[in-house]
Amino acid sequence: MGTAPAAADTDRPYYRAHVFCCTNLRPDGHPRGCCASGEAEKLRGYMKVRAKELGLGDTRINSAGCLDRCELGPVLVIYPEGIWYGYKTTGDIDEILQTHLVEGGRVERLMLHPDQPLPAAPAA
């Protein structure tokens, strides 16, 4: 019979950071839009490759269904901090990876906040 792991081993999370990237797809013309229409799948794929290149093996990059910030998409959330970002380009992804996940800072210009107003719906 083996010995039980030390408490420090069982308290350690699987990953230091867990990134959930919304890749939800809604029908064309949906009033809320969707992250998929902003190339979320492609950008998530890029993020996975770059995280590996940066040696972020302790960070997991995952696809997520709707994160309910559709109008601000594409969006992602990083745990355990619960920091949300809106992003549009590979440059935005590079900045999030370097500043947040490598350096432990925040990319203020891309951060989303709970009280942030949604953009106005397009005129019909």
Backbone bond lengths (Angstrom), bond angles and torsions (degrees), N, CA, C in turn:
res aa  C-N    CA-C-N  psi(-1)  N-CA   C-N-CA  omega(-1)  CA-C   N-CA-C  phi
1 M - - - 1.450 - - 1.521 108.44 -
2 G 1.345 118.72 128.94 1.465 123.28 -178.32 1.516 111.87 -77.43
3 T 1.303 114.59 167.51 1.461 119.49 177.75 1.522 109.63 -88.50
4 A 1.301 115.94 151.28 1.470 121.76 178.92 1.518 109.36 -70.06
5 P 1.341 117.53 146.36 1.467 119.41 177.47 1.525 110.96 -64.53
6 A 1.316 114.98 150.67 1.467 120.23 176.68 1.517 109.36 -63.54
7 A 1.334 117.29 151.99 1.468 122.28 -178.72 1.518 111.66 -54.94
8 A 1.323 117.98 -38.50 1.467 121.08 -179.26 1.523 111.02 -61.82
9 D 1.356 117.61 -32.87 1.456 121.08 179.37 1.524 111.67 -72.33
10 T 1.323 117.72 -37.55 1.457 120.21 -177.66 1.525 112.33 -79.43
11 D 1.316 118.53 -19.98 1.464 122.21 179.02 1.522 112.42 -85.22
12 R 1.314 117.02 -14.97 1.462 121.31 -177.19 1.538 109.15 -75.86
13 P 1.323 118.48 130.88 1.468 119.77 178.70 1.531 110.99 -72.35
14 Y 1.321 116.20 161.87 1.458 120.24 176.02 1.521 110.94 -61.77
15 Y 1.340 116.31 -38.74 1.458 122.11 -178.11 1.516 109.78 -130.25
16 R 1.302 115.64 146.43 1.467 120.82 174.94 1.525 109.67 -68.94
17 A 1.325 116.22 -38.17 1.468 121.58 179.07 1.519 108.71 -139.08
18 H 1.316 114.61 146.54 1.458 121.62 178.98 1.526 107.00 -129.86
19 V 1.325 116.78 119.48 1.463 122.90 -177.21 1.521 108.94 -107.37
20 F 1.336 115.69 123.07 1.456 121.23 176.89 1.526 108.19 -108.94
21 C 1.333 116.16 116.90 1.466 122.99 -179.48 1.529 108.31 -104.76
22 C 1.321 116.85 118.88 1.456 119.83 177.15 1.523 109.20 -66.37
23 T 1.322 115.52 129.01 1.462 121.47 175.33 1.532 109.94 -126.60
24 N 1.337 115.87 24.12 1.457 121.67 -177.07 1.525 111.67 -61.48
25 L 1.329 115.40 140.32 1.458 122.38 179.14 1.516 109.31 -117.31
26 R 1.330 115.97 125.69 1.462 122.76 174.45 1.527 107.94 -113.06
27 P 1.327 116.77 161.86 1.472 119.23 177.72 1.534 111.42 -60.05
28 D 1.324 116.34 148.29 1.464 121.03 175.73 1.520 110.07 -52.45
29 G 1.323 115.91 137.78 1.451 121.18 177.60 1.512 114.97 83.91
30 H 1.333 118.31 1.24 1.468 120.04 178.77 1.523 108.54 -59.46
31 P 1.331 118.65 135.26 1.473 120.82 -174.98 1.533 114.22 -62.05
32 R 1.321 118.51 -24.80 1.464 120.33 -179.82 1.519 112.11 -89.42
33 G 1.328 117.44 -12.22 1.451 120.00 -175.66 1.520 110.10 72.43
34 C 1.332 116.07 -169.39 1.464 120.00 176.83 1.516 109.34 -161.27
35 C 1.303 114.52 155.85 1.461 120.06 -179.24 1.529 111.60 -66.94
36 A 1.333 116.90 -34.03 1.460 120.11 -178.96 1.524 111.84 -59.59
37 S 1.330 117.44 -34.60 1.466 119.66 -179.66 1.527 111.81 -69.52
38 G 1.327 117.43 -14.33 1.462 122.13 175.78 1.520 112.25 -97.98
39 E 1.339 116.42 23.73 1.469 123.36 178.72 1.530 112.81 63.50
40 A 1.329 116.79 35.64 1.458 121.12 -177.95 1.530 112.80 -59.65
41 E 1.330 118.36 -39.32 1.481 120.98 179.86 1.523 110.28 -62.35
42 K 1.309 115.78 -47.70 1.469 120.97 -179.42 1.531 110.43 -61.83
43 L 1.326 116.81 -44.63 1.461 120.59 -179.08 1.526 111.52 -67.94
44 R 1.339 117.98 -36.82 1.461 120.56 175.83 1.529 110.34 -64.01
45 G 1.322 116.67 -42.23 1.464 120.41 176.77 1.514 111.62 -59.72
46 Y 1.328 115.99 -42.73 1.467 121.10 177.21 1.532 110.06 -61.45
47 M 1.331 116.14 -43.08 1.463 120.34 -178.78 1.530 110.99 -62.15
48 K 1.319 117.41 -40.82 1.464 120.89 178.59 1.529 110.87 -60.96
49 V 1.315 116.64 -46.39 1.468 120.92 -179.81 1.524 110.59 -63.17
50 R 1.323 116.69 -47.88 1.478 120.35 -178.47 1.528 111.65 -64.73
51 A 1.340 118.04 -38.98 1.466 120.35 178.61 1.524 109.84 -60.50
52 K 1.315 116.69 -40.91 1.466 120.57 178.19 1.527 109.96 -65.37
53 E 1.327 116.89 -44.61 1.472 120.69 178.79 1.530 112.05 -60.53
54 L 1.315 116.73 -33.18 1.461 121.63 -179.90 1.536 112.59 -82.71
55 G 1.334 116.71 -0.68 1.451 120.42 178.67 1.520 114.11 76.84
56 L 1.329 116.65 25.90 1.464 121.23 -178.40 1.532 110.91 -89.03
57 G 1.329 116.27 56.04 1.453 121.38 -179.42 1.511 113.47 -66.50
58 D 1.331 116.45 -16.22 1.469 120.16 178.80 1.525 111.88 -93.68
59 T 1.337 115.70 13.73 1.463 121.94 179.37 1.519 108.88 -121.53
60 R 1.319 116.70 132.98 1.467 122.38 179.21 1.518 108.98 -107.90
61 I 1.340 116.50 127.96 1.464 122.92 177.51 1.527 106.79 -107.88
62 N 1.333 117.37 118.13 1.458 122.19 -177.12 1.519 112.15 -124.69
63 S 1.333 115.01 152.21 1.462 121.04 167.04 1.517 107.91 -77.63
64 A 1.313 115.69 148.07 1.461 121.33 175.30 1.520 108.33 -132.53
65 G 1.311 115.18 154.20 1.451 120.38 169.93 1.524 108.24 -72.82
66 C 1.296 116.62 -163.56 1.455 121.48 -176.08 1.530 111.89 -56.75
67 L 1.331 115.71 127.22 1.461 122.35 176.10 1.530 111.12 -100.35
68 D 1.331 117.05 5.26 1.462 125.02 173.18 1.523 114.38 66.26
69 R 1.318 117.03 30.79 1.471 122.39 170.85 1.535 107.28 -127.85
70 C 1.324 115.43 39.96 1.458 124.33 -171.04 1.527 113.57 -51.29
71 E 1.318 115.39 -42.47 1.464 120.61 -175.92 1.523 112.25 -67.57
72 L 1.314 118.01 -15.66 1.464 122.57 -178.02 1.523 111.76 -106.15
73 G 1.325 116.96 7.74 1.457 121.60 -170.66 1.500 116.08 -76.49
74 P 1.336 113.73 168.41 1.445 127.59 -3.77 1.536 111.97 -65.27
75 V 1.336 114.73 149.45 1.459 120.64 -179.51 1.525 109.65 -130.34
76 L 1.337 113.98 157.54 1.459 120.82 172.89 1.514 108.00 -144.80
77 V 1.325 115.57 160.49 1.458 121.65 176.34 1.526 107.60 -132.88
78 I 1.328 115.46 138.17 1.463 121.73 -179.43 1.526 108.92 -112.29
79 Y 1.337 115.06 123.30 1.457 121.77 175.81 1.515 109.09 -109.95
80 P 1.333 118.82 149.25 1.452 125.53 23.07 1.523 114.93 -88.56
81 E 1.324 119.85 -6.05 1.464 120.31 -174.93 1.522 113.38 -70.90
82 G 1.342 117.77 -28.35 1.456 120.67 -176.74 1.519 112.14 74.73
83 I 1.332 116.55 34.13 1.471 121.94 179.10 1.527 108.34 -90.80
84 W 1.335 114.89 129.88 1.467 122.33 -178.62 1.525 110.28 -104.90
85 Y 1.332 114.80 141.58 1.460 121.43 176.15 1.522 110.26 -132.70
86 G 1.335 114.98 145.30 1.449 122.43 165.71 1.517 105.58 -104.58
87 Y 1.322 117.14 142.34 1.465 120.56 -176.95 1.518 109.37 -147.86
88 K 1.315 116.06 156.81 1.469 120.53 -177.69 1.519 113.11 -131.99
89 T 1.332 117.66 -24.05 1.460 121.03 -170.49 1.529 112.04 -132.66
90 T 1.331 115.37 166.47 1.464 119.88 173.93 1.528 110.02 -64.44
91 G 1.314 117.88 -29.95 1.464 121.12 175.50 1.524 111.40 -63.11
92 D 1.336 116.81 -39.95 1.467 120.60 175.85 1.532 109.89 -62.11
93 I 1.324 116.66 -43.66 1.467 121.24 178.92 1.522 110.17 -61.28
94 D 1.331 117.00 -46.08 1.468 120.46 178.60 1.525 110.98 -57.29
95 E 1.325 116.28 -42.37 1.465 120.56 -178.91 1.539 111.43 -66.89
96 I 1.327 117.27 -40.69 1.463 120.81 177.81 1.532 110.15 -64.10
97 L 1.335 116.67 -46.17 1.461 120.10 179.49 1.528 111.54 -59.62
98 Q 1.320 115.58 -50.71 1.469 119.40 -176.06 1.531 112.07 -68.42
99 T 1.313 116.16 -52.18 1.463 119.89 -173.49 1.523 112.22 -72.50
100 H 1.316 117.38 -46.51 1.472 119.98 -175.14 1.531 111.91 -84.07
101 L 1.332 116.64 -53.91 1.460 119.15 -170.80 1.526 114.51 -84.87
102 V 1.328 118.05 -30.49 1.468 119.98 178.05 1.521 110.43 -87.99
103 E 1.346 116.32 -50.19 1.463 120.86 -173.15 1.527 114.44 -92.30
104 G 1.334 117.61 -15.67 1.463 120.53 179.63 1.520 114.28 80.44
105 G 1.335 117.34 15.46 1.461 121.44 178.96 1.522 111.43 -95.86
106 R 1.306 115.65 -160.73 1.466 122.65 178.85 1.527 109.02 -132.66
107 V 1.319 116.52 146.83 1.462 122.58 175.31 1.522 106.03 -100.09
108 E 1.324 115.66 86.23 1.469 121.90 -172.67 1.526 112.37 -54.71
109 R 1.318 117.88 -41.15 1.471 120.29 -175.19 1.527 112.79 -65.55
110 L 1.332 117.87 -19.97 1.459 121.50 -179.07 1.523 113.82 -106.44
111 M 1.330 116.88 -7.07 1.467 120.11 -176.69 1.520 112.10 -68.57
112 L 1.323 114.74 142.02 1.462 122.01 173.64 1.519 107.49 -105.47
113 H 1.321 116.27 146.59 1.458 121.64 -177.63 1.527 109.52 -124.03
114 P 1.335 118.37 147.99 1.462 121.40 -176.97 1.527 114.11 -56.13
115 D 1.324 118.10 -32.61 1.468 120.99 -177.75 1.532 112.27 -95.41
116 Q 1.308 117.20 9.59 1.465 121.80 -178.79 1.532 110.14 -67.66
117 P 1.329 116.54 127.16 1.469 118.02 178.70 1.533 110.94 -68.84
118 L 1.308 114.93 146.91 1.460 120.10 176.94 1.518 108.55 -81.33
119 P 1.328 116.83 152.70 1.461 118.55 177.60 1.528 109.85 -64.34
120 A 1.309 115.84 153.44 1.461 120.63 178.68 1.526 109.01 -64.34
121 A 1.338 115.56 143.54 1.453 120.52 177.11 1.521 109.48 -66.63
122 P 1.334 117.36 142.95 1.468 119.17 178.43 1.520 110.83 -61.82
123 A 1.320 114.90 145.99 1.469 120.06 178.60 1.521 109.84 -66.43
124 A 1.315 115.46 141.33 1.467 120.19 -178.11 1.499 111.37 -82.93
